[in-house]
Amino acid sequence: MIGSILTGFVAAIHVYILVLEMFMWDTERGRKAFGMTAEFSKSTKVLAANQGLYNGFLAAGLIWGIWLGEAGDPVKLFFLACVAVAGLYGAATVGMRILMVQTIPAVIAAVAVIYM
């Protein structure tokens, strides 16, 4: 149960990232969230929407795993691992904040799925 709740939290983070990247990238809120200038956000809007879609797929996989119940633990673990790896890559290439937002919550959720 705790593993599913934490997995749901990670899914919610990725739904929020989807909204930011697909719909709010070129807005004041989107620029503030990602530390961008108006010029940069305008020129990268299409790329960000694509990124947002991928974050939506991660959220969908996590939600699918939750929906399957205990039988979905392998699905949850697979998608949590994907989130953790994406967070590690983002932390290495973009900024360490991504480690805190993506990787650590995913790892905590995975540990809960395995042990709780």
N, CA, C and O atoms as a Tinker XYZ file with bonds, in Angstrom:
   464  protein
     1  N      0.818000   -1.194000    0.000000    73     2
     2  CA     0.000000    0.000000    0.000000    64     1     3
     3  C      0.867000    1.266000    0.000000    63     2     4     5
     4  O      0.631000    2.182000   -0.788000    81     3
     5  N      1.860000    1.312000    0.877000    73     3     6
     6  CA     2.737000    2.481000    0.937000    64     5     7
     7  C      3.493000    2.640000   -0.379000    63     6     8     9
     8  O      3.680000    3.757000   -0.861000    81     7
     9  N      3.927000    1.525000   -0.957000    73     7    10
    10  CA     4.622000    1.580000   -2.242000    64     9    11
    11  C      3.742000    2.166000   -3.336000    63    10    12    13
    12  O      4.214000    2.943000   -4.166000    81    11
    13  N      2.468000    1.798000   -3.340000    73    11    14
    14  CA     1.548000    2.348000   -4.344000    64    13    15
    15  C      1.293000    3.833000   -4.117000    63    14    16    17
    16  O      1.190000    4.600000   -5.075000    81    15
    17  N      1.192000    4.241000   -2.855000    73    15    18
    18  CA     0.981000    5.665000   -2.557000    64    17    19
    19  C      2.187000    6.483000   -3.022000    63    18    20    21
    20  O      2.028000    7.530000   -3.650000    81    19
    21  N      3.382000    6.006000   -2.714000    73    19    22
    22  CA     4.590000    6.723000   -3.131000    64    21    23
    23  C      4.761000    6.700000   -4.648000    63    22    24    25
    24  O      5.230000    7.670000   -5.242000    81    23
    25  N      4.375000    5.583000   -5.269000    73    23    26
    26  CA     4.408000    5.516000   -6.733000    64    25    27
    27  C      3.427000    6.522000   -7.318000    63    26    28    29
    28  O      3.717000    7.161000   -8.329000    81    27
    29  N      2.268000    6.663000   -6.685000    73    27    30
    30  CA     1.291000    7.667000   -7.112000    64    29    31
    31  C      1.838000    9.078000   -6.992000    63    30    32    33
    32  O      1.560000    9.928000   -7.837000    81    31
    33  N      2.611000    9.328000   -5.953000    73    31    34
    34  CA     3.255000   10.635000   -5.781000    64    33    35
    35  C      4.222000   10.900000   -6.935000    63    34    36    37
    36  O      4.239000   12.001000   -7.485000    81    35
    37  N      5.019000    9.909000   -7.301000    73    35    38
    38  CA     5.959000   10.057000   -8.424000    64    37    39
    39  C      5.185000   10.279000   -9.726000    63    38    40    41
    40  O      5.582000   11.095000  -10.558000    81    39
    41  N      4.088000    9.555000   -9.896000    73    39    42
    42  CA     3.248000    9.751000  -11.091000    64    41    43
    43  C      2.706000   11.180000  -11.133000    63    42    44    45
    44  O      2.693000   11.809000  -12.191000    81    43
    45  N      2.265000   11.686000   -9.994000    73    43    46
    46  CA     1.732000   13.053000   -9.934000    64    45    47
    47  C      2.807000   14.077000  -10.306000    63    46    48    49
    48  O      2.525000   15.052000  -11.002000    81    47
    49  N      4.022000   13.856000   -9.847000    73    47    50
    50  CA     5.135000   14.742000  -10.222000    64    49    51
    51  C      5.273000   14.774000  -11.741000    63    50    52    53
    52  O      5.467000   15.837000  -12.330000    81    51
    53  N      5.172000   13.608000  -12.369000    73    51    54
    54  CA     5.365000   13.545000  -13.821000    64    53    55
    55  C      4.171000   14.096000  -14.599000    63    54    56    57
    56  O      4.342000   14.605000  -15.707000    81    55
    57  N      2.990000   14.003000  -14.046000    73    55    58
    58  CA     1.843000   14.673000  -14.673000    64    57    59
    59  C      2.054000   16.183000  -14.610000    63    58    60    61
    60  O      1.781000   16.897000  -15.576000    81    59
    61  N      2.539000   16.662000  -13.473000    73    59    62
    62  CA     2.817000   18.096000  -13.332000    64    61    63
    63  C      3.908000   18.541000  -14.315000    63    62    64    65
    64  O      3.789000   19.592000  -14.944000    81    63
    65  N      4.964000   17.741000  -14.442000    73    63    66
    66  CA     6.015000   18.071000  -15.411000    64    65    67
    67  C      5.442000   18.086000  -16.829000    63    66    68    69
    68  O      5.786000   18.956000  -17.629000    81    67
    69  N      4.567000   17.122000  -17.141000    73    67    70
    70  CA     3.907000   17.104000  -18.452000    64    69    71
    71  C      3.193000   18.427000  -18.695000    63    70    72    73
    72  O      3.353000   19.031000  -19.755000    81    71
    73  N      2.412000   18.879000  -17.730000    73    71    74
    74  CA     1.657000   20.130000  -17.878000    64    73    75
    75  C      2.614000   21.302000  -18.076000    63    74    76    77
    76  O      2.402000   22.138000  -18.954000    81    75
    77  N      3.660000   21.363000  -17.266000    73    75    78
    78  CA     4.633000   22.451000  -17.409000    64    77    79
    79  C      5.297000   22.442000  -18.792000    63    78    80    81
    80  O      5.409000   23.484000  -19.439000    81    79
    81  N      5.728000   21.276000  -19.231000    73    79    82
    82  CA     6.472000   21.208000  -20.488000    64    81    83
    83  C      5.582000   21.308000  -21.726000    63    82    84    85
    84  O      5.985000   21.898000  -22.729000    81    83
    85  N      4.388000   20.741000  -21.668000    73    83    86
    86  CA     3.538000   20.749000  -22.866000    64    85    87
    87  C      2.680000   22.014000  -22.992000    63    86    88    89
    88  O      2.431000   22.488000  -24.100000    81    87
    89  N      2.235000   22.553000  -21.869000    73    87    90
    90  CA     1.250000   23.628000  -21.930000    64    89    91
    91  C      1.702000   24.947000  -21.309000    63    90    92    93
    92  O      1.135000   25.995000  -21.615000    81    91
    93  N      2.705000   24.910000  -20.448000    73    91    94
    94  CA     3.091000   26.134000  -19.749000    64    93    95
    95  C      4.545000   26.538000  -19.994000    63    94    96    97
    96  O      5.041000   27.471000  -19.363000    81    95
    97  N      5.217000   25.856000  -20.886000    73    95    98
    98  CA     6.633000   26.107000  -21.144000    64    97    99
    99  C      6.903000   27.572000  -21.469000    63    98   100   101
   100  O      7.825000   28.173000  -20.918000    81    99
   101  N      6.110000   28.141000  -22.355000    73    99   102
   102  CA     6.336000   29.505000  -22.829000    64   101   103
   103  C      5.468000   30.509000  -22.063000    63   102   104   105
   104  O      4.982000   31.484000  -22.636000    81   103
   105  N      5.281000   30.262000  -20.768000    73   103   106
   106  CA     4.550000   31.187000  -19.907000    64   105   107
   107  C      5.474000   31.620000  -18.777000    63   106   108   109
   108  O      6.548000   31.051000  -18.578000    81   107
   109  N      5.042000   32.622000  -18.054000    73   107   110
   110  CA     5.828000   33.100000  -16.912000    64   109   111
   111  C      6.117000   31.966000  -15.919000    63   110   112   113
   112  O      7.243000   31.823000  -15.442000    81   111
   113  N      5.103000   31.176000  -15.619000    73   111   114
   114  CA     5.277000   30.078000  -14.661000    64   113   115
   115  C      6.258000   29.021000  -15.181000    63   114   116   117
   116  O      7.121000   28.548000  -14.441000    81   115
   117  N      6.117000   28.660000  -16.454000    73   115   118
   118  CA     7.028000   27.682000  -17.050000    64   117   119
   119  C      8.463000   28.179000  -17.063000    63   118   120   121
   120  O      9.391000   27.441000  -16.734000    81   119
   121  N      8.634000   29.442000  -17.448000    73   119   122
   122  CA    10.001000   30.001000  -17.482000    64   121   123
   123  C     10.606000   30.047000  -16.086000    63   122   124   125
   124  O     11.798000   29.791000  -15.910000    81   123
   125  N      9.783000   30.374000  -15.093000    73   123   126
   126  CA    10.285000   30.422000  -13.712000    64   125   127
   127  C     10.659000   29.025000  -13.212000    63   126   128   129
   128  O     11.683000   28.847000  -12.551000    81   127
   129  N      9.823000   28.039000  -13.532000    73   127   130
   130  CA    10.072000   26.663000  -13.074000    64   129   131
   131  C     11.382000   26.113000  -13.628000    63   130   132   133
   132  O     12.086000   25.366000  -12.948000    81   131
   133  N     11.705000   26.485000  -14.868000    73   131   134
   134  CA    12.894000   25.938000  -15.513000    64   133   135
   135  C     14.025000   26.956000  -15.660000    63   134   136   137
   136  O     15.054000   26.653000  -16.263000    81   135
   137  N     13.844000   28.149000  -15.120000    73   135   138
   138  CA    14.898000   29.163000  -15.154000    64   137   139
   139  C     15.290000   29.593000  -16.549000    63   138   140   141
   140  O     16.472000   29.607000  -16.892000    81   139
   141  N     14.288000   29.951000  -17.367000    73   139   142
   142  CA    14.553000   30.281000  -18.779000    64   141   143
   143  C     14.197000   31.727000  -19.093000    63   142   144   145
   144  O     13.422000   32.368000  -18.384000    81   143
   145  N     14.776000   32.210000  -20.156000    73   143   146
   146  CA    14.385000   33.506000  -20.700000    64   145   147
   147  C     13.199000   33.293000  -21.635000    63   146   148   149
   148  O     12.943000   32.177000  -22.087000    81   147
   149  N     12.487000   34.369000  -21.918000    73   147   150
   150  CA    11.352000   34.295000  -22.839000    64   149   151
   151  C     11.815000   33.847000  -24.227000    63   150   152   153
   152  O     11.131000   33.074000  -24.898000    81   151
   153  N     12.960000   34.331000  -24.644000    73   151   154
   154  CA    13.492000   33.964000  -25.967000    64   153   155
   155  C     13.778000   32.460000  -26.038000    63   154   156   157
   156  O     13.426000   31.802000  -27.017000    81   155
   157  N     14.414000   31.927000  -25.004000    73   155   158
   158  CA    14.741000   30.504000  -24.983000    64   157   159
   159  C     13.473000   29.646000  -24.956000    63   158   160   161
   160  O     13.366000   28.666000  -25.693000    81   159
   161  N     12.526000   30.015000  -24.111000    73   159   162
   162  CA    11.307000   29.200000  -24.014000    64   161   163
   163  C     10.531000   29.209000  -25.330000    63   162   164   165
   164  O      9.966000   28.190000  -25.726000    81   163
   165  N     10.504000   30.339000  -25.998000    73   163   166
   166  CA     9.806000   30.416000  -27.282000    64   165   167
   167  C     10.486000   29.533000  -28.329000    63   166   168   169
   168  O      9.812000   28.848000  -29.098000    81   167
   169  N     11.808000   29.549000  -28.356000    73   167   170
   170  CA    12.527000   28.792000  -29.389000    64   169   171
   171  C     12.573000   27.289000  -29.109000    63   170   172   173
   172  O     12.889000   26.512000  -30.010000    81   171
   173  N     12.269000   26.866000  -27.893000    73   171   174
   174  CA    12.337000   25.442000  -27.547000    64   173   175
   175  C     10.978000   24.849000  -27.193000    63   174   176   177
   176  O     10.903000   23.733000  -26.679000    81   175
   177  N      9.915000   25.580000  -27.463000    73   175   178
   178  CA     8.567000   25.156000  -27.075000    64   177   179
   179  C      8.191000   23.786000  -27.648000    63   178   180   181
   180  O      7.617000   22.964000  -26.934000    81   179
   181  N      8.494000   23.533000  -28.891000    73   179   182
   182  CA     8.136000   22.255000  -29.520000    64   181   183
   183  C      8.939000   21.105000  -28.903000    63   182   184   185
   184  O      8.394000   20.029000  -28.657000    81   183
   185  N     10.216000   21.329000  -28.656000    73   183   186
   186  CA    11.036000   20.300000  -28.010000    64   185   187
   187  C     10.526000   19.993000  -26.607000    63   186   188   189
   188  O     10.490000   18.833000  -26.196000    81   187
   189  N     10.137000   21.021000  -25.879000    73   187   190
   190  CA     9.631000   20.828000  -24.518000    64   189   191
   191  C      8.332000   20.037000  -24.528000    63   190   192   193
   192  O      8.106000   19.202000  -23.652000    81   191
   193  N      7.475000   20.294000  -25.513000    73   191   194
   194  CA     6.221000   19.542000  -25.602000    64   193   195
   195  C      6.509000   18.054000  -25.809000    63   194   196   197
   196  O      5.815000   17.200000  -25.256000    81   195
   197  N      7.511000   17.753000  -26.590000    73   195   198
   198  CA     7.909000   16.362000  -26.800000    64   197   199
   199  C      8.404000   15.742000  -25.487000    63   198   200   201
   200  O      8.039000   14.615000  -25.154000    81   199
   201  N      9.221000   16.471000  -24.759000    73   199   202
   202  CA     9.685000   16.002000  -23.444000    64   201   203
   203  C      8.509000   15.753000  -22.518000    63   202   204   205
   204  O      8.471000   14.752000  -21.803000    81   203
   205  N      7.559000   16.659000  -22.536000    73   203   206
   206  CA     6.376000   16.527000  -21.689000    64   205   207
   207  C      5.598000   15.271000  -21.991000    63   206   208   209
   208  O      5.095000   14.603000  -21.087000    81   207
   209  N      5.501000   14.953000  -23.270000    73   207   210
   210  CA     4.796000   13.733000  -23.670000    64   209   211
   211  C      5.482000   12.504000  -23.083000    63   210   212   213
   212  O      4.812000   11.591000  -22.604000    81   211
   213  N      6.801000   12.476000  -23.117000    73   211   214
   214  CA     7.536000   11.352000  -22.526000    64   213   215
   215  C      7.306000   11.261000  -21.015000    63   214   216   217
   216  O      7.176000   10.163000  -20.472000    81   215
   217  N      7.256000   12.388000  -20.347000    73   215   218
   218  CA     6.951000   12.376000  -18.917000    64   217   219
   219  C      5.539000   11.851000  -18.672000    63   218   220   221
   220  O      5.281000   11.189000  -17.666000    81   219
   221  N      4.637000   12.148000  -19.590000    73   219   222
   222  CA     3.285000   11.599000  -19.494000    64   221   223
   223  C      3.273000   10.088000  -19.634000    63   222   224   225
   224  O      2.508000    9.405000  -18.954000    81   223
   225  N      4.115000    9.563000  -20.510000    73   223   226
   226  CA     4.208000    8.104000  -20.652000    64   225   227
   227  C      4.734000    7.463000  -19.371000    63   226   228   229
   228  O      4.273000    6.394000  -18.970000    81   227
   229  N      5.698000    8.119000  -18.733000    73   227   230
   230  CA     6.195000    7.597000  -17.454000    64   229   231
   231  C      5.070000    7.583000  -16.419000    63   230   232   233
   232  O      4.888000    6.595000  -15.707000    81   231
   233  N      4.323000    8.676000  -16.341000    73   231   234
   234  CA     3.197000    8.736000  -15.399000    64   233   235
   235  C      2.167000    7.660000  -15.720000    63   234   236   237
   236  O      1.646000    7.011000  -14.813000    81   235
   237  N      1.871000    7.467000  -16.996000    73   235   238
   238  CA     0.886000    6.446000  -17.385000    64   237   239
   239  C      1.341000    5.053000  -16.970000    63   238   240   241
   240  O      0.533000    4.255000  -16.495000    81   239
   241  N      2.614000    4.755000  -17.142000    73   239   242
   242  CA     3.134000    3.452000  -16.725000    64   241   243
   243  C      3.038000    3.260000  -15.230000    63   242   244   245
   244  O      2.692000    2.175000  -14.763000    81   243
   245  N      3.339000    4.300000  -14.473000    73   243   246
   246  CA     3.237000    4.218000  -13.017000    64   245   247
   247  C      1.793000    4.018000  -12.578000    63   246   248   249
   248  O      1.510000    3.214000  -11.690000    81   247
   249  N      0.888000    4.750000  -13.204000    73   247   250
   250  CA    -0.540000    4.614000  -12.879000    64   249   251
   251  C     -1.044000    3.225000  -13.255000    63   250   252   253
   252  O     -1.839000    2.634000  -12.523000    81   251
   253  N     -0.594000    2.711000  -14.371000    73   251   254
   254  CA    -0.955000    1.351000  -14.783000    64   253   255
   255  C     -0.513000    0.343000  -13.724000    63   254   256   257
   256  O     -1.278000   -0.546000  -13.350000    81   255
   257  N      0.724000    0.485000  -13.243000    73   255   258
   258  CA     1.225000   -0.408000  -12.210000    64   257   259
   259  C      0.393000   -0.341000  -10.937000    63   258   260   261
   260  O      0.124000   -1.368000  -10.313000    81   259
   261  N     -0.010000    0.853000  -10.554000    73   259   262
   262  CA    -0.866000    1.019000   -9.370000    64   261   263
   263  C     -2.212000    0.342000   -9.607000    63   262   264   265
   264  O     -2.724000   -0.362000   -8.737000    81   263
   265  N     -2.774000    0.558000  -10.780000    73   263   266
   266  CA    -4.083000   -0.007000  -11.129000    64   265   267
   267  C     -4.072000   -1.536000  -11.062000    63   266   268   269
   268  O     -5.077000   -2.152000  -10.711000    81   267
   269  N     -2.948000   -2.135000  -11.395000    73   267   270
   270  CA    -2.832000   -3.596000  -11.366000    64   269   271
   271  C     -2.724000   -4.159000   -9.945000    63   270   272   273
   272  O     -2.800000   -5.371000   -9.745000    81   271
   273  N     -2.550000   -3.284000   -8.976000    73   271   274
   274  CA    -2.423000   -3.739000   -7.590000    64   273   275
   275  C     -1.085000   -4.409000   -7.352000    63   274   276   277
   276  O     -0.079000   -4.039000   -7.956000    81   275
   277  N     -1.078000   -5.394000   -6.471000    73   275   278
   278  CA     0.165000   -6.089000   -6.136000    64   277   279
   279  C      0.776000   -6.764000   -7.364000    63   278   280   281
   280  O      1.998000   -6.858000   -7.481000    81   279
   281  N     -0.066000   -7.228000   -8.266000    73   279   282
   282  CA     0.440000   -7.852000   -9.496000    64   281   283
   283  C      1.184000   -6.842000  -10.367000    63   282   284   285
   284  O      1.942000   -7.228000  -11.257000    81   283
   285  N      0.972000   -5.551000  -10.112000    73   283   286
   286  CA     1.639000   -4.508000  -10.882000    64   285   287
   287  C      2.982000   -4.083000  -10.323000    63   286   288   289
   288  O      3.605000   -3.163000  -10.852000    81   287
   289  N      3.446000   -4.742000   -9.254000    73   287   290
   290  CA     4.739000   -4.352000   -8.672000    64   289   291
   291  C      5.879000   -4.369000   -9.693000    63   290   292   293
   292  O      6.677000   -3.432000   -9.703000    81   291
   293  N      5.996000   -5.384000  -10.549000    73   291   294
   294  CA     7.067000   -5.342000  -11.558000    64   293   295
   295  C      6.923000   -4.148000  -12.521000    63   294   296   297
   296  O      7.920000   -3.566000  -12.948000    81   295
   297  N      5.699000   -3.799000  -12.848000    73   295   298
   298  CA     5.457000   -2.647000  -13.732000    64   297   299
   299  C      5.874000   -1.369000  -13.014000    63   298   300   301
   300  O      6.558000   -0.525000  -13.593000    81   299
   301  N      5.469000   -1.225000  -11.764000    73   299   302
   302  CA     5.862000   -0.054000  -10.969000    64   301   303
   303  C      7.380000    0.053000  -10.911000    63   302   304   305
   304  O      7.942000    1.124000  -11.141000    81   303
   305  N      8.038000   -1.056000  -10.602000    73   303   306
   306  CA     9.493000   -1.034000  -10.478000    64   305   307
   307  C     10.182000   -0.674000  -11.791000    63   306   308   309
   308  O     11.171000    0.060000  -11.798000    81   307
   309  N      9.657000   -1.192000  -12.901000    73   307   310
   310  CA    10.236000   -0.846000  -14.199000    64   309   311
   311  C     10.138000    0.655000  -14.455000    63   310   312   313
   312  O     11.131000    1.291000  -14.808000    81   311
   313  N      8.949000    1.223000  -14.280000    73   311   314
   314  CA     8.771000    2.645000  -14.572000    64   313   315
   315  C      9.469000    3.530000  -13.540000    63   314   316   317
   316  O      9.959000    4.604000  -13.888000    81   315
   317  N      9.524000    3.098000  -12.280000    73   315   318
   318  CA    10.292000    3.850000  -11.289000    64   317   319
   319  C     11.776000    3.843000  -11.639000    63   318   320   321
   320  O     12.460000    4.847000  -11.443000    81   319
   321  N     12.279000    2.723000  -12.153000    73   319   322
   322  CA    13.674000    2.664000  -12.599000    64   321   323
   323  C     13.896000    3.612000  -13.777000    63   322   324   325
   324  O     14.921000    4.291000  -13.843000    81   323
   325  N     12.950000    3.661000  -14.697000    73   323   326
   326  CA    13.055000    4.597000  -15.827000    64   325   327
   327  C     13.124000    6.038000  -15.332000    63   326   328   329
   328  O     13.935000    6.828000  -15.816000    81   327
   329  N     12.269000    6.379000  -14.365000    73   327   330
   330  CA    12.266000    7.723000  -13.795000    64   329   331
   331  C     13.609000    8.007000  -13.117000    63   330   332   333
   332  O     14.181000    9.082000  -13.299000    81   331
   333  N     14.107000    7.053000  -12.342000    73   331   334
   334  CA    15.374000    7.246000  -11.633000    64   333   335
   335  C     16.526000    7.456000  -12.606000    63   334   336   337
   336  O     17.360000    8.337000  -12.396000    81   335
   337  N     16.581000    6.664000  -13.656000    73   335   338
   338  CA    17.653000    6.806000  -14.648000    64   337   339
   339  C     17.532000    8.142000  -15.379000    63   338   340   341
   340  O     18.535000    8.821000  -15.596000    81   339
   341  N     16.321000    8.520000  -15.754000    73   339   342
   342  CA    16.115000    9.820000  -16.408000    64   341   343
   343  C     16.552000   10.950000  -15.478000    63   342   344   345
   344  O     17.146000   11.931000  -15.926000    81   343
   345  N     16.259000   10.814000  -14.193000    73   343   346
   346  CA    16.673000   11.821000  -13.225000    64   345   347
   347  C     18.180000   11.892000  -13.071000    63   346   348   349
   348  O     18.744000   12.979000  -12.946000    81   347
   349  N     18.836000   10.739000  -13.079000    73   347   350
   350  CA    20.302000   10.731000  -13.010000    64   349   351
   351  C     20.915000   11.425000  -14.223000    63   350   352   353
   352  O     21.849000   12.216000  -14.100000    81   351
   353  N     20.369000   11.111000  -15.393000    73   351   354
   354  CA    20.873000   11.742000  -16.616000    64   353   355
   355  C     20.627000   13.254000  -16.579000    63   354   356   357
   356  O     21.503000   14.048000  -16.920000    81   355
   357  N     19.426000   13.631000  -16.160000    73   355   358
   358  CA    19.105000   15.057000  -16.061000    64   357   359
   359  C     19.994000   15.772000  -15.057000    63   358   360   361
   360  O     20.426000   16.899000  -15.299000    81   359
   361  N     20.267000   15.125000  -13.936000    73   359   362
   362  CA    21.143000   15.730000  -12.928000    64   361   363
   363  C     22.555000   15.913000  -13.477000    63   362   364   365
   364  O     23.208000   16.919000  -13.198000    81   363
   365  N     23.019000   14.952000  -14.248000    73   363   366
   366  CA    24.371000   15.024000  -14.810000    64   365   367
   367  C     24.479000   16.043000  -15.934000    63   366   368   369
   368  O     25.533000   16.652000  -16.115000    81   367
   369  N     23.408000   16.238000  -16.688000    73   367   370
   370  CA    23.486000   17.096000  -17.874000    64   369   371
   371  C     22.828000   18.461000  -17.718000    63   370   372   373
   372  O     23.176000   19.402000  -18.431000    81   371
   373  N     21.874000   18.576000  -16.785000    73   371   374
   374  CA    21.135000   19.832000  -16.654000    64   373   375
   375  C     21.376000   20.481000  -15.295000    63   374   376   377
   376  O     21.787000   21.639000  -15.223000    81   375
   377  N     21.123000   19.744000  -14.225000    73   375   378
   378  CA    21.310000   20.317000  -12.893000    64   377   379
   379  C     20.936000   19.319000  -11.804000    63   378   380   381
   380  O     20.097000   18.441000  -12.004000    81   379
   381  N     21.565000   19.470000  -10.668000    73   379   382
   382  CA    21.374000   18.544000   -9.548000    64   381   383
   383  C     19.961000   18.593000   -8.967000    63   382   384   385
   384  O     19.539000   17.644000   -8.306000    81   383
   385  N     19.236000   19.663000   -9.198000    73   383   386
   386  CA    17.863000   19.758000   -8.690000    64   385   387
   387  C     17.009000   18.604000   -9.204000    63   386   388   389
   388  O     16.115000   18.133000   -8.501000    81   387
   389  N     17.275000   18.152000  -10.414000    73   387   390
   390  CA    16.511000   17.051000  -11.007000    64   389   391
   391  C     16.674000   15.778000  -10.180000    63   390   392   393
   392  O     15.748000   14.971000  -10.090000    81   391
   393  N     17.831000   15.598000   -9.585000    73   391   394
   394  CA    18.060000   14.449000   -8.718000    64   393   395
   395  C     17.052000   14.450000   -7.563000    63   394   396   397
   396  O     16.503000   13.408000   -7.205000    81   395
   397  N     16.821000   15.625000   -6.993000    73   395   398
   398  CA    15.896000   15.754000   -5.872000    64   397   399
   399  C     14.434000   15.597000   -6.298000    63   398   400   401
   400  O     13.618000   15.059000   -5.549000    81   399
   401  N     14.114000   16.062000   -7.488000    73   399   402
   402  CA    12.721000   16.048000   -7.950000    64   401   403
   403  C     12.322000   14.698000   -8.530000    63   402   404   405
   404  O     11.182000   14.268000   -8.350000    81   403
   405  N     13.230000   14.025000   -9.219000    73   403   406
   406  CA    12.889000   12.784000   -9.897000    64   405   407
   407  C     13.516000   11.543000   -9.267000    63   406   408   409
   408  O     12.804000   10.619000   -8.874000    81   407
   409  N     14.826000   11.518000   -9.171000    73   407   410
   410  CA    15.513000   10.289000   -8.786000    64   409   411
   411  C     15.218000    9.861000   -7.356000    63   410   412   413
   412  O     14.849000    8.711000   -7.116000    81   411
   413  N     15.374000   10.760000   -6.422000    73   411   414
   414  CA    15.196000   10.381000   -5.017000    64   413   415
   415  C     13.768000    9.907000   -4.732000    63   414   416   417
   416  O     13.603000    8.868000   -4.092000    81   415
   417  N     12.721000   10.630000   -5.182000    73   415   418
   418  CA    11.369000   10.097000   -4.952000    64   417   419
   419  C     11.144000    8.729000   -5.607000    63   418   420   421
   420  O     10.472000    7.874000   -5.031000    81   419
   421  N     11.702000    8.516000   -6.807000    73   419   422
   422  CA    11.543000    7.235000   -7.492000    64   421   423
   423  C     12.233000    6.108000   -6.727000    63   422   424   425
   424  O     11.686000    5.012000   -6.605000    81   423
   425  N     13.417000    6.374000   -6.219000    73   423   426
   426  CA    14.147000    5.354000   -5.468000    64   425   427
   427  C     13.415000    5.029000   -4.160000    63   426   428   429
   428  O     13.302000    3.860000   -3.788000    81   427
   429  N     12.925000    6.041000   -3.472000    73   427   430
   430  CA    12.179000    5.822000   -2.235000    64   429   431
   431  C     10.918000    4.996000   -2.514000    63   430   432   433
   432  O     10.601000    4.071000   -1.766000    81   431
   433  N     10.207000    5.331000   -3.585000    73   431   434
   434  CA     9.005000    4.577000   -3.952000    64   433   435
   435  C      9.356000    3.132000   -4.295000    63   434   436   437
   436  O      8.645000    2.209000   -3.899000    81   435
   437  N     10.445000    2.935000   -5.025000    73   435   438
   438  CA    10.853000    1.567000   -5.400000    64   437   439
   439  C     11.189000    0.744000   -4.163000    63   438   440   441
   440  O     10.809000   -0.423000   -4.070000    81   439
   441  N     11.892000    1.341000   -3.221000    73   439   442
   442  CA    12.214000    0.637000   -1.981000    64   441   443
   443  C     10.932000    0.258000   -1.247000    63   442   444   445
   444  O     10.823000   -0.841000   -0.703000    81   443
   445  N      9.969000    1.165000   -1.235000    73   443   446
   446  CA     8.688000    0.876000   -0.583000    64   445   447
   447  C      7.929000   -0.230000   -1.306000    63   446   448   449
   448  O      7.307000   -1.072000   -0.659000    81   447
   449  N      7.970000   -0.241000   -2.627000    73   447   450
   450  CA     7.301000   -1.310000   -3.381000    64   449   451
   451  C      7.936000   -2.664000   -3.033000    63   450   452   453
   452  O      7.227000   -3.656000   -2.865000    81   451
   453  N      9.236000   -2.703000   -2.928000    73   451   454
   454  CA     9.941000   -3.968000   -2.661000    64   453   455
   455  C      9.760000   -4.425000   -1.220000    63   454   456   457
   456  O      9.520000   -5.607000   -0.975000    81   455
   457  N      9.871000   -3.522000   -0.279000    73   455   458
   458  CA     9.954000   -3.931000    1.122000    64   457   459
   459  C      8.709000   -3.658000    1.971000    63   458   460   461
   460  O      8.637000   -4.130000    3.105000    81   459
   461  N      7.742000   -2.921000    1.462000    73   459   462
   462  CA     6.602000   -2.587000    2.330000    64   461   463
   463  C      5.308000   -3.142000    1.814000    63   462   464
   464  O      4.262000   -2.946000    2.433000    81   463
